[in-house]
Amino acid sequence: MAAPKVSVVQYLNTVPLIWGMLRGEQQGKYELTFTTPAGCADAVRQRNADLGIIPSIEYQRIDGARSSPAFPSPRRAKSKAFSC
C-alpha cells in the first residue's frame, strides 16, 4: 500500500502538527510535500494529496472535504484535519 500523500507548509506554527511525520514515530509512513497554504489547498482539491494543512476557508470550497479533530484532546480542539 502506498504511503498517504500529505501536503504541508513548513512554517514554525505547523511544526507541532507535522513533527511526528518528520522526526518521530510516524517518519516514513507518509509522503510529505511542502508548499504554501494555497498550494496545500490546491493539492487536496486536485486530489494530488490525500490530506493537507489548508486555510479553513478552503474547506468550504473543496467538494467532498470532511473535517475531523486533528488530535484527540480533553479540551476543545483549535486545529482541524480535513480530507476528501
Sine and cosine of phi, psi and omega as CSV:
sin_phi,cos_phi,sin_psi,cos_psi,sin_omega,cos_omega
0.00,0.00,0.70,-0.71,0.00,-1.00
-0.95,0.31,0.53,-0.85,0.04,-1.00
-0.92,0.40,0.65,-0.76,0.06,-1.00
-0.86,0.51,0.65,-0.76,0.01,-1.00
-1.00,0.00,0.81,-0.59,-0.04,-1.00
-0.82,-0.57,0.83,-0.56,0.04,-1.00
-0.99,-0.13,0.85,-0.53,-0.08,-1.00
-0.72,-0.69,0.32,-0.95,0.11,-0.99
-0.98,-0.22,0.57,-0.82,-0.03,-1.00
-0.98,-0.19,0.89,0.46,0.06,-1.00
-0.95,-0.31,0.43,-0.90,-0.04,-1.00
-0.84,0.54,-0.61,0.79,-0.05,-1.00
-0.95,0.30,-0.19,0.98,0.05,-1.00
-0.99,-0.13,-0.14,0.99,-0.02,-1.00
-0.80,0.60,-0.71,0.70,0.02,-1.00
-0.88,0.48,-0.47,0.88,-0.02,-1.00
-0.98,0.22,-0.49,0.87,-0.09,-1.00
-0.91,-0.42,-0.03,1.00,-0.08,-1.00
-0.82,0.58,-0.71,0.70,-0.02,-1.00
-0.87,0.49,-0.56,0.83,0.02,-1.00
-0.97,0.23,-0.42,0.91,0.00,-1.00
-1.00,0.04,-0.70,0.71,-0.15,-0.99
-0.74,-0.67,-0.17,0.99,-0.12,-0.99
-0.99,-0.16,-0.41,-0.91,-0.07,-1.00
-0.90,0.44,-0.38,0.92,-0.02,-1.00
-1.00,0.00,0.02,1.00,-0.03,-1.00
-0.85,0.52,0.75,-0.66,0.02,-1.00
1.00,0.07,-0.11,0.99,-0.01,-1.00
-1.00,-0.02,-0.17,0.99,-0.02,-1.00
-0.75,-0.66,0.53,-0.85,0.12,-0.99
-0.99,-0.11,0.96,-0.28,-0.06,-1.00
-1.00,-0.07,0.66,-0.75,0.19,-0.98
-0.81,-0.59,0.66,-0.75,-0.05,-1.00
-0.95,-0.31,0.76,-0.65,-0.03,-1.00
-0.39,-0.92,-0.24,-0.97,0.04,-1.00
-1.00,0.10,0.25,-0.97,0.09,-1.00
-0.83,0.56,-0.67,0.74,0.03,-1.00
-0.91,0.42,-0.60,0.80,0.05,-1.00
-0.91,0.42,-0.60,0.80,0.07,-1.00
-0.89,0.45,-0.71,0.70,0.01,-1.00
-0.88,0.47,-0.68,0.73,0.02,-1.00
-0.89,0.46,-0.66,0.75,0.00,-1.00
-0.89,0.46,-0.66,0.75,0.02,-1.00
-0.93,0.36,-0.70,0.71,-0.02,-1.00
-0.87,0.50,-0.67,0.75,-0.05,-1.00
-1.00,0.06,0.07,1.00,0.02,-1.00
0.89,0.45,0.45,0.89,0.12,-0.99
-1.00,0.06,-0.18,0.98,0.07,-1.00
-0.70,-0.71,0.59,-0.81,0.03,-1.00
-0.97,0.24,-0.54,0.84,0.10,-0.99
-0.42,-0.91,0.27,-0.96,-0.05,-1.00
-0.34,-0.94,0.31,-0.95,0.11,-0.99
-1.00,0.02,0.95,-0.30,-0.13,-0.99
-0.83,-0.56,0.41,-0.91,0.13,-0.99
-0.87,0.49,0.63,-0.78,-0.10,-1.00
-0.87,0.50,-0.51,0.86,0.02,-1.00
-0.90,0.43,-0.49,0.87,-0.03,-1.00
-0.93,0.38,-0.43,0.90,0.03,-1.00
-0.82,0.57,-0.62,0.79,-0.02,-1.00
-0.96,0.27,-0.32,0.95,-0.08,-1.00
-0.99,-0.13,-0.08,1.00,-0.06,-1.00
-0.96,-0.28,0.91,-0.42,0.01,-1.00
-0.88,0.48,0.74,-0.67,0.06,-1.00
0.99,0.16,0.07,1.00,-0.01,-1.00
-0.94,0.35,0.60,-0.80,0.05,-1.00
-0.82,-0.57,0.52,-0.85,-0.01,-1.00
-0.90,-0.43,0.60,-0.80,0.12,-0.99
-0.48,-0.88,0.38,-0.92,0.04,-1.00
-0.85,0.52,0.67,-0.74,-0.02,-1.00
-0.92,0.38,-0.63,0.77,-0.06,-1.00
-0.63,-0.77,0.58,-0.81,0.10,-0.99
-0.88,0.48,0.68,-0.73,-0.04,-1.00
-0.49,-0.87,0.66,-0.75,0.06,-1.00
-0.95,0.31,-0.25,0.97,0.02,-1.00
-0.92,-0.39,0.12,-0.99,0.02,-1.00
-0.87,0.49,0.75,-0.66,-0.01,-1.00
-0.98,0.17,0.68,-0.73,0.07,-1.00
-0.99,-0.15,-0.32,0.95,0.04,-1.00
-0.98,-0.20,0.50,-0.86,0.01,-1.00
-0.76,-0.65,0.49,-0.87,0.13,-0.99
-0.95,-0.30,0.68,-0.73,-0.01,-1.00
-0.84,-0.55,0.64,-0.77,0.07,-1.00
-0.54,-0.84,0.24,-0.97,0.02,-1.00
-0.89,-0.45,0.00,0.00,0.00,0.00
